[in-house]
Amino acid sequence: MLTLHYQPRPADASEARLGVVVGKKVLARAVDRNRCKRILRERFRCLRADLPAVDLVARLAVKPLRLDRKMLADDFVSLLEKLAAGQPKVNGR
């Protein structure tokens, strides 16, 4: 459902940053796009201390049948855990 792109930050940077992209073609209603962004930002805020210093861009790649908060949050957390573990490939399912 999600795709996570990342790029290492310069050596003097100490923490990760996040950008979220949710297009109108994926979720037509602004309410749903904003809810998706809020969910991802909150999960990122909780896990930020465990992440390396990288710039992240999370993108909703597939239009969900129903916007499920738990599934979206779990998908994002699993991608962040892969990144924190040092696995080289951090793309969505």
N, CA, C and O atoms as CSV, one atom per row, in Angstrom:
chain,resi,resn,atom,element,x,y,z
A,1,MET,N,N,0.818,-1.179,0.000
A,1,MET,CA,C,0.000,0.000,0.000
A,1,MET,C,C,0.870,1.254,0.000
A,1,MET,O,O,0.555,2.217,-0.699
A,2,LEU,N,N,1.950,1.261,0.765
A,2,LEU,CA,C,2.845,2.406,0.857
A,2,LEU,C,C,4.176,2.125,0.184
A,2,LEU,O,O,4.627,0.982,0.107
A,3,THR,N,N,4.790,3.187,-0.297
A,3,THR,CA,C,6.157,3.126,-0.790
A,3,THR,C,C,6.964,4.120,0.028
A,3,THR,O,O,6.518,5.244,0.262
A,4,LEU,N,N,8.136,3.716,0.459
A,4,LEU,CA,C,8.984,4.577,1.274
A,4,LEU,C,C,10.293,4.802,0.542
A,4,LEU,O,O,11.036,3.857,0.275
A,5,HIS,N,N,10.572,6.047,0.220
A,5,HIS,CA,C,11.839,6.420,-0.400
A,5,HIS,C,C,12.698,7.072,0.672
A,5,HIS,O,O,12.182,7.790,1.528
A,6,TYR,N,N,14.001,6.827,0.633
A,6,TYR,CA,C,14.859,7.435,1.643
A,6,TYR,C,C,16.192,7.830,1.037
A,6,TYR,O,O,16.639,7.277,0.032
A,7,GLN,N,N,16.813,8.810,1.688
A,7,GLN,CA,C,18.136,9.270,1.300
A,7,GLN,C,C,18.873,9.664,2.575
A,7,GLN,O,O,18.329,10.393,3.404
A,8,PRO,N,N,20.109,9.187,2.739
A,8,PRO,CA,C,20.871,9.554,3.935
A,8,PRO,C,C,21.091,11.064,4.013
A,8,PRO,O,O,21.258,11.733,2.994
A,9,ARG,N,N,21.087,11.581,5.221
A,9,ARG,CA,C,21.335,12.998,5.443
A,9,ARG,C,C,22.823,13.222,5.669
A,9,ARG,O,O,23.550,12.267,5.942
A,10,PRO,N,N,23.291,14.457,5.563
A,10,PRO,CA,C,24.707,14.755,5.810
A,10,PRO,C,C,25.141,14.340,7.208
A,10,PRO,O,O,24.306,14.139,8.090
A,11,ALA,N,N,26.430,14.215,7.403
A,11,ALA,CA,C,26.978,13.709,8.664
A,11,ALA,C,C,26.606,14.574,9.860
A,11,ALA,O,O,26.499,14.058,10.973
A,12,ASP,N,N,26.406,15.868,9.664
A,12,ASP,CA,C,26.097,16.739,10.802
A,12,ASP,C,C,24.628,16.679,11.219
A,12,ASP,O,O,24.268,17.223,12.262
A,13,ALA,N,N,23.780,16.033,10.432
A,13,ALA,CA,C,22.355,15.892,10.771
A,13,ALA,C,C,22.183,14.770,11.792
A,13,ALA,O,O,22.861,13.745,11.728
A,14,SER,N,N,21.270,14.983,12.729
A,14,SER,CA,C,21.147,14.002,13.809
A,14,SER,C,C,19.851,13.196,13.789
A,14,SER,O,O,19.782,12.150,14.435
A,15,GLU,N,N,18.827,13.642,13.076
A,15,GLU,CA,C,17.568,12.909,13.136
A,15,GLU,C,C,16.915,12.810,11.762
A,15,GLU,O,O,17.300,13.497,10.816
A,16,ALA,N,N,15.925,11.945,11.684
A,16,ALA,CA,C,15.207,11.695,10.431
A,16,ALA,C,C,14.146,12.770,10.204
A,16,ALA,O,O,13.641,13.384,11.143
A,17,ARG,N,N,13.824,12.976,8.921
A,17,ARG,CA,C,12.741,13.886,8.533
A,17,ARG,C,C,11.778,13.125,7.645
A,17,ARG,O,O,12.159,12.157,6.987
A,18,LEU,N,N,10.528,13.565,7.629
A,18,LEU,CA,C,9.495,12.855,6.878
A,18,LEU,C,C,8.712,13.804,5.982
A,18,LEU,O,O,8.357,14.913,6.382
A,19,GLY,N,N,8.450,13.347,4.768
A,19,GLY,CA,C,7.519,14.003,3.860
A,19,GLY,C,C,6.476,12.983,3.458
A,19,GLY,O,O,6.797,11.809,3.278
A,20,VAL,N,N,5.227,13.412,3.314
A,20,VAL,CA,C,4.140,12.494,2.985
A,20,VAL,C,C,3.453,12.976,1.713
A,20,VAL,O,O,3.117,14.153,1.590
A,21,VAL,N,N,3.246,12.059,0.764
A,21,VAL,CA,C,2.576,12.374,-0.489
A,21,VAL,C,C,1.350,11.476,-0.631
A,21,VAL,O,O,1.456,10.249,-0.645
A,22,VAL,N,N,0.181,12.115,-0.735
A,22,VAL,CA,C,-1.059,11.388,-0.984
A,22,VAL,C,C,-1.792,12.166,-2.073
A,22,VAL,O,O,-2.308,13.257,-1.827
A,23,GLY,N,N,-1.833,11.605,-3.264
A,23,GLY,CA,C,-2.417,12.296,-4.399
A,23,GLY,C,C,-3.935,12.198,-4.471
A,23,GLY,O,O,-4.551,11.317,-3.871
A,24,LYS,N,N,-4.520,13.125,-5.220
A,24,LYS,CA,C,-5.974,13.127,-5.410
A,24,LYS,C,C,-6.450,11.913,-6.183
A,24,LYS,O,O,-7.584,11.468,-6.004
A,25,LYS,N,N,-5.590,11.369,-7.049
A,25,LYS,CA,C,-5.993,10.192,-7.814
A,25,LYS,C,C,-6.118,8.963,-6.925
A,25,LYS,O,O,-6.882,8.046,-7.226
A,26,VAL,N,N,-5.367,8.949,-5.835
A,26,VAL,CA,C,-5.402,7.810,-4.921
A,26,VAL,C,C,-6.548,7.945,-3.924
A,26,VAL,O,O,-7.317,7.005,-3.724
A,27,LEU,N,N,-6.659,9.114,-3.301
A,27,LEU,CA,C,-7.764,9.396,-2.375
A,27,LEU,C,C,-8.394,10.719,-2.792
A,27,LEU,O,O,-7.777,11.775,-2.656
A,28,ALA,N,N,-9.590,10.662,-3.286
A,28,ALA,CA,C,-10.235,11.843,-3.861
A,28,ALA,C,C,-10.642,12.874,-2.808
A,28,ALA,O,O,-10.562,14.078,-3.052
A,29,ARG,N,N,-11.071,12.410,-1.654
A,29,ARG,CA,C,-11.555,13.349,-0.641
A,29,ARG,C,C,-10.410,13.892,0.203
A,29,ARG,O,O,-9.551,13.137,0.657
A,30,ALA,N,N,-10.404,15.206,0.411
A,30,ALA,CA,C,-9.362,15.857,1.207
A,30,ALA,C,C,-9.352,15.338,2.641
A,30,ALA,O,O,-8.296,15.239,3.265
A,31,VAL,N,N,-10.522,15.011,3.155
A,31,VAL,CA,C,-10.615,14.470,4.511
A,31,VAL,C,C,-9.804,13.182,4.629
A,31,VAL,O,O,-9.088,12.986,5.611
A,32,ASP,N,N,-9.913,12.311,3.638
A,32,ASP,CA,C,-9.190,11.041,3.665
A,32,ASP,C,C,-7.691,11.260,3.479
A,32,ASP,O,O,-6.887,10.603,4.140
A,33,ARG,N,N,-7.307,12.167,2.594
A,33,ARG,CA,C,-5.881,12.454,2.383
A,33,ARG,C,C,-5.260,13.001,3.669
A,33,ARG,O,O,-4.166,12.588,4.055
A,34,ASN,N,N,-5.944,13.916,4.325
A,34,ASN,CA,C,-5.417,14.497,5.563
A,34,ASN,C,C,-5.371,13.476,6.696
A,34,ASN,O,O,-4.437,13.492,7.497
A,35,ARG,N,N,-6.356,12.597,6.777
A,35,ARG,CA,C,-6.347,11.548,7.802
A,35,ARG,C,C,-5.154,10.624,7.605
A,35,ARG,O,O,-4.484,10.245,8.566
A,36,CYS,N,N,-4.896,10.267,6.359
A,36,CYS,CA,C,-3.754,9.411,6.036
A,36,CYS,C,C,-2.449,10.080,6.468
A,36,CYS,O,O,-1.589,9.436,7.069
A,37,LYS,N,N,-2.303,11.350,6.167
A,37,LYS,CA,C,-1.093,12.084,6.547
A,37,LYS,C,C,-0.939,12.157,8.067
A,37,LYS,O,O,0.163,11.989,8.590
A,38,ARG,N,N,-2.034,12.406,8.770
A,38,ARG,CA,C,-1.969,12.480,10.237
A,38,ARG,C,C,-1.521,11.154,10.845
A,38,ARG,O,O,-0.711,11.125,11.771
A,39,ILE,N,N,-2.052,10.070,10.318
A,39,ILE,CA,C,-1.698,8.741,10.830
A,39,ILE,C,C,-0.209,8.484,10.637
A,39,ILE,O,O,0.468,8.033,11.561
A,40,LEU,N,N,0.303,8.766,9.448
A,40,LEU,CA,C,1.710,8.513,9.164
A,40,LEU,C,C,2.622,9.417,9.988
A,40,LEU,O,O,3.649,8.965,10.496
A,41,ARG,N,N,2.256,10.683,10.122
A,41,ARG,CA,C,3.084,11.594,10.920
A,41,ARG,C,C,3.144,11.182,12.383
A,41,ARG,O,O,4.195,11.281,13.017
A,42,GLU,N,N,2.021,10.720,12.922
A,42,GLU,CA,C,2.000,10.301,14.322
A,42,GLU,C,C,2.859,9.052,14.538
A,42,GLU,O,O,3.607,8.985,15.513
A,43,ARG,N,N,2.766,8.072,13.652
A,43,ARG,CA,C,3.604,6.875,13.769
A,43,ARG,C,C,5.080,7.257,13.661
A,43,ARG,O,O,5.919,6.734,14.396
A,44,PHE,N,N,5.390,8.172,12.739
A,44,PHE,CA,C,6.773,8.626,12.574
A,44,PHE,C,C,7.262,9.321,13.844
A,44,PHE,O,O,8.390,9.091,14.279
A,45,ARG,N,N,6.430,10.163,14.437
A,45,ARG,CA,C,6.811,10.871,15.651
A,45,ARG,C,C,7.163,9.901,16.775
A,45,ARG,O,O,8.106,10.135,17.531
A,46,CYS,N,N,6.405,8.813,16.883
A,46,CYS,CA,C,6.646,7.832,17.940
A,46,CYS,C,C,7.931,7.034,17.718
A,46,CYS,O,O,8.569,6.611,18.682
A,47,LEU,N,N,8.315,6.825,16.458
A,47,LEU,CA,C,9.468,5.977,16.144
A,47,LEU,C,C,10.711,6.765,15.712
A,47,LEU,O,O,11.737,6.165,15.389
A,48,ARG,N,N,10.633,8.066,15.704
A,48,ARG,CA,C,11.705,8.905,15.170
A,48,ARG,C,C,13.051,8.679,15.855
A,48,ARG,O,O,14.087,8.688,15.190
A,49,ALA,N,N,13.052,8.478,17.157
A,49,ALA,CA,C,14.299,8.330,17.903
A,49,ALA,C,C,15.078,7.074,17.497
A,49,ALA,O,O,16.301,7.043,17.637
A,50,ASP,N,N,14.402,6.053,17.004
A,50,ASP,CA,C,15.050,4.792,16.649
A,50,ASP,C,C,15.563,4.765,15.211
A,50,ASP,O,O,16.206,3.795,14.810
A,51,LEU,N,N,15.294,5.798,14.439
A,51,LEU,CA,C,15.656,5.811,13.018
A,51,LEU,C,C,17.003,6.485,12.794
A,51,LEU,O,O,17.394,7.375,13.549
A,52,PRO,N,N,17.709,6.057,11.750
A,52,PRO,CA,C,18.962,6.744,11.394
A,52,PRO,C,C,18.645,8.122,10.794
A,52,PRO,O,O,17.489,8.417,10.494
A,53,ALA,N,N,19.657,8.948,10.623
A,53,ALA,CA,C,19.476,10.285,10.057
A,53,ALA,C,C,19.269,10.176,8.547
A,53,ALA,O,O,20.231,10.129,7.781
A,54,VAL,N,N,18.008,10.138,8.133
A,54,VAL,CA,C,17.652,10.029,6.717
A,54,VAL,C,C,16.488,10.973,6.420
A,54,VAL,O,O,15.739,11.363,7.316
A,55,ASP,N,N,16.356,11.325,5.153
A,55,ASP,CA,C,15.168,12.014,4.670
A,55,ASP,C,C,14.245,10.953,4.093
A,55,ASP,O,O,14.660,10.161,3.247
A,56,LEU,N,N,13.002,10.932,4.544
A,56,LEU,CA,C,12.036,9.934,4.114
A,56,LEU,C,C,10.888,10.599,3.364
A,56,LEU,O,O,10.461,11.700,3.710
A,57,VAL,N,N,10.398,9.921,2.341
A,57,VAL,CA,C,9.181,10.336,1.650
A,57,VAL,C,C,8.282,9.112,1.576
A,57,VAL,O,O,8.610,8.124,0.920
A,58,ALA,N,N,7.148,9.190,2.254
A,58,ALA,CA,C,6.156,8.109,2.234
A,58,ALA,C,C,5.088,8.484,1.222
A,58,ALA,O,O,4.560,9.596,1.228
A,59,ARG,N,N,4.782,7.528,0.353
A,59,ARG,CA,C,3.809,7.773,-0.714
A,59,ARG,C,C,2.781,6.656,-0.713
A,59,ARG,O,O,3.126,5.475,-0.706
A,60,LEU,N,N,1.526,7.043,-0.719
A,60,LEU,CA,C,0.451,6.058,-0.837
A,60,LEU,C,C,0.383,5.648,-2.298
A,60,LEU,O,O,-0.007,6.444,-3.153
A,61,ALA,N,N,0.759,4.420,-2.586
A,61,ALA,CA,C,0.936,3.976,-3.964
A,61,ALA,C,C,-0.305,3.323,-4.559
A,61,ALA,O,O,-0.503,3.359,-5.773
A,62,VAL,N,N,-1.130,2.734,-3.724
A,62,VAL,CA,C,-2.294,1.983,-4.202
A,62,VAL,C,C,-3.542,2.541,-3.544
A,62,VAL,O,O,-3.554,2.815,-2.344
A,63,LYS,N,N,-4.589,2.707,-4.334
A,63,LYS,CA,C,-5.847,3.199,-3.793
A,63,LYS,C,C,-6.475,2.126,-2.915
A,63,LYS,O,O,-6.805,1.046,-3.405
A,64,PRO,N,N,-6.646,2.404,-1.625
A,64,PRO,CA,C,-7.254,1.405,-0.743
A,64,PRO,C,C,-8.757,1.322,-0.972
A,64,PRO,O,O,-9.398,2.322,-1.296
A,65,LEU,N,N,-9.318,0.127,-0.801
A,65,LEU,CA,C,-10.767,-0.030,-0.918
A,65,LEU,C,C,-11.463,0.739,0.190
A,65,LEU,O,O,-12.491,1.382,-0.022
A,66,ARG,N,N,-10.880,0.659,1.373
A,66,ARG,CA,C,-11.395,1.374,2.533
A,66,ARG,C,C,-10.197,1.876,3.320
A,66,ARG,O,O,-9.236,1.134,3.523
A,67,LEU,N,N,-10.238,3.105,3.760
A,67,LEU,CA,C,-9.109,3.659,4.510
A,67,LEU,C,C,-9.114,3.079,5.916
A,67,LEU,O,O,-9.882,3.510,6.776
A,68,ASP,N,N,-8.250,2.099,6.138
A,68,ASP,CA,C,-8.156,1.416,7.418
A,68,ASP,C,C,-6.946,1.961,8.169
A,68,ASP,O,O,-5.808,1.771,7.741
A,69,ARG,N,N,-7.190,2.631,9.280
A,69,ARG,CA,C,-6.107,3.261,10.047
A,69,ARG,C,C,-5.066,2.249,10.514
A,69,ARG,O,O,-3.864,2.473,10.367
A,70,LYS,N,N,-5.522,1.158,11.064
A,70,LYS,CA,C,-4.591,0.167,11.613
A,70,LYS,C,C,-3.716,-0.434,10.524
A,70,LYS,O,O,-2.507,-0.577,10.708
A,71,MET,N,N,-4.314,-0.785,9.394
A,71,MET,CA,C,-3.536,-1.382,8.315
A,71,MET,C,C,-2.507,-0.387,7.769
A,71,MET,O,O,-1.369,-0.763,7.490
A,72,LEU,N,N,-2.901,0.863,7.619
A,72,LEU,CA,C,-1.996,1.893,7.135
A,72,LEU,C,C,-0.846,2.112,8.111
A,72,LEU,O,O,0.313,2.177,7.702
A,73,ALA,N,N,-1.162,2.224,9.391
A,73,ALA,CA,C,-0.132,2.432,10.407
A,73,ALA,C,C,0.801,1.225,10.493
A,73,ALA,O,O,2.014,1.399,10.605
A,74,ASP,N,N,0.265,0.021,10.445
A,74,ASP,CA,C,1.092,-1.186,10.519
A,74,ASP,C,C,2.021,-1.305,9.320
A,74,ASP,O,O,3.177,-1.704,9.464
A,75,ASP,N,N,1.523,-0.962,8.144
A,75,ASP,CA,C,2.343,-0.999,6.936
A,75,ASP,C,C,3.504,-0.008,7.051
A,75,ASP,O,O,4.640,-0.339,6.713
A,76,PHE,N,N,3.218,1.198,7.526
A,76,PHE,CA,C,4.249,2.222,7.677
A,76,PHE,C,C,5.274,1.819,8.730
A,76,PHE,O,O,6.475,1.990,8.523
A,77,VAL,N,N,4.815,1.292,9.847
A,77,VAL,CA,C,5.726,0.865,10.914
A,77,VAL,C,C,6.630,-0.261,10.431
A,77,VAL,O,O,7.815,-0.278,10.767
A,78,SER,N,N,6.104,-1.196,9.655
A,78,SER,CA,C,6.938,-2.293,9.153
A,78,SER,C,C,8.020,-1.762,8.208
A,78,SER,O,O,9.146,-2.259,8.221
A,79,LEU,N,N,7.693,-0.766,7.398
A,79,LEU,CA,C,8.698,-0.162,6.524
A,79,LEU,C,C,9.772,0.566,7.331
A,79,LEU,O,O,10.956,0.480,7.006
A,80,LEU,N,N,9.365,1.283,8.382
A,80,LEU,CA,C,10.336,1.976,9.224
A,80,LEU,C,C,11.226,0.998,9.988
A,80,LEU,O,O,12.413,1.256,10.186
A,81,GLU,N,N,10.654,-0.113,10.410
A,81,GLU,CA,C,11.450,-1.126,11.107
A,81,GLU,C,C,12.488,-1.735,10.179
A,81,GLU,O,O,13.612,-2.000,10.605
A,82,LYS,N,N,12.133,-1.965,8.914
A,82,LYS,CA,C,13.102,-2.468,7.946
A,82,LYS,C,C,14.232,-1.473,7.758
A,82,LYS,O,O,15.398,-1.855,7.661
A,83,LEU,N,N,13.884,-0.202,7.707
A,83,LEU,CA,C,14.898,0.836,7.548
A,83,LEU,C,C,15.819,0.888,8.762
A,83,LEU,O,O,17.038,0.978,8.613
A,84,ALA,N,N,15.248,0.832,9.952
A,84,ALA,CA,C,16.041,0.881,11.180
A,84,ALA,C,C,16.938,-0.349,11.310
A,84,ALA,O,O,18.022,-0.267,11.886
A,85,ALA,N,N,16.490,-1.490,10.777
A,85,ALA,CA,C,17.278,-2.717,10.853
A,85,ALA,C,C,18.411,-2.723,9.850
A,85,ALA,O,O,19.303,-3.567,9.927
A,86,GLY,N,N,18.389,-1.791,8.910
A,86,GLY,CA,C,19.492,-1.689,7.945
A,86,GLY,C,C,19.303,-2.511,6.702
A,86,GLY,O,O,20.270,-2.738,5.974
A,87,GLN,N,N,18.084,-2.974,6.420
A,87,GLN,CA,C,17.854,-3.715,5.188
A,87,GLN,C,C,17.869,-2.754,4.032
A,87,GLN,O,O,17.270,-1.681,4.113
A,88,PRO,N,N,18.547,-3.115,2.944
A,88,PRO,CA,C,18.718,-2.177,1.837
A,88,PRO,C,C,17.434,-1.859,1.069
A,88,PRO,O,O,17.293,-0.739,0.577
A,89,LYS,N,N,16.511,-2.783,0.950
A,89,LYS,CA,C,15.303,-2.531,0.167
A,89,LYS,C,C,14.165,-2.160,1.094
A,89,LYS,O,O,13.798,-2.935,1.977
A,90,VAL,N,N,13.594,-0.951,0.894
A,90,VAL,CA,C,12.563,-0.463,1.775
A,90,VAL,C,C,11.355,-0.033,0.965
A,90,VAL,O,O,10.804,1.040,1.210
A,91,ASN,N,N,10.932,-0.837,0.014
A,91,ASN,CA,C,9.751,-0.524,-0.785
A,91,ASN,C,C,8.559,-1.250,-0.227
A,91,ASN,O,O,8.698,-2.238,0.494
A,92,GLY,N,N,7.368,-0.753,-0.566
A,92,GLY,CA,C,6.122,-1.355,-0.091
A,92,GLY,C,C,5.927,-2.750,-0.648
A,92,GLY,O,O,6.761,-3.258,-1.397
A,93,ARG,N,N,4.823,-3.357,-0.276
A,93,ARG,CA,C,4.538,-4.750,-0.645
A,93,ARG,C,C,4.400,-4.954,-2.097
A,93,ARG,O,O,4.161,-6.076,-2.542
